[in-house]
């Protein structure tokens, strides 16, 4: 697999993640709890250990970003820095 193909896969995964984030935000806004941490706690699975398989790099990066984004959402500002 060429480096160009890997970059294309990464861009595709980023676009999918962005679309999912928009959907999540619209669901949160619809419930009137945007920016509130008083809602239910969501457990996010840790990303699996990367096994250096080129075809799985996009999935791994997406899983890492989602995990970090969800964990940082729960954390206090001081913990994020």
N, C-alpha and C positions, 0 to 999 in steps of 0.2 A: 504494500500500500504506500503510495507516494505521500510526501509531506503536504502537497496540495490537497489531496483527498482528506487527510486528517484535519486540515484547517477548515475544509468544507463541512465535515462532520461536526466540528466544534461550533462553527457558526450556526448550523442547524439546531444543535442542542441548546445554544444560547437563545435562539428565537423561540424554541419550545418552552424554555424556562420563563422567558419574558411573558409569553402568552398565559402560562399557568399563574404567574404572579398577578397579572391583570385580573384573571378570573377570581383569584383569592381575594384581592382587594375589593372587587365588586360585590362579592358575597359578604365580606365584612361590612362594607358600607351599607348594604341592604339591611343588615341587622342592627345598624346604629351603634356599633361598638368599635369603630375605627380609632386606633391609637390607644385603646384601652387594654390593659393587662388583666382586667377583672374577669374576663371570660374563662372558658375552660382551658385547661392546660393540655397542650398537644405534645405527645411524645414523638420524637423523630428518630428513626433508626440511624445509627452511625453508618457511614459509607463503608462498603466492604474494602478490604485491603486490595490495593491495585496489583494485579498480577503481570503487568507490563504487556498485556495483550493489546495490540494497536487498535483493534476494532472496538475495544471497550473503553477507550480513553474518554470519549464524549460522555458516556454514562457515568464514569467515575467523577469527572469534573462537575457534571450536573448534580450528582448526589452530594458532593462536597459543598457546593454553593448553597444548595437547599438546606443542608444540615446547619451550616454556619449562619445563614440568614434566619432560620427559625430559632436557633439558640441565642443569637444576638438580640432578637426581638424580645425575648424573655428577660435578658440581662439588664441590669442597671447601667446607666451611662458610664459610670466609673469602671465597671467591669469590662466594657467594650473597648476601652482605651488601652 
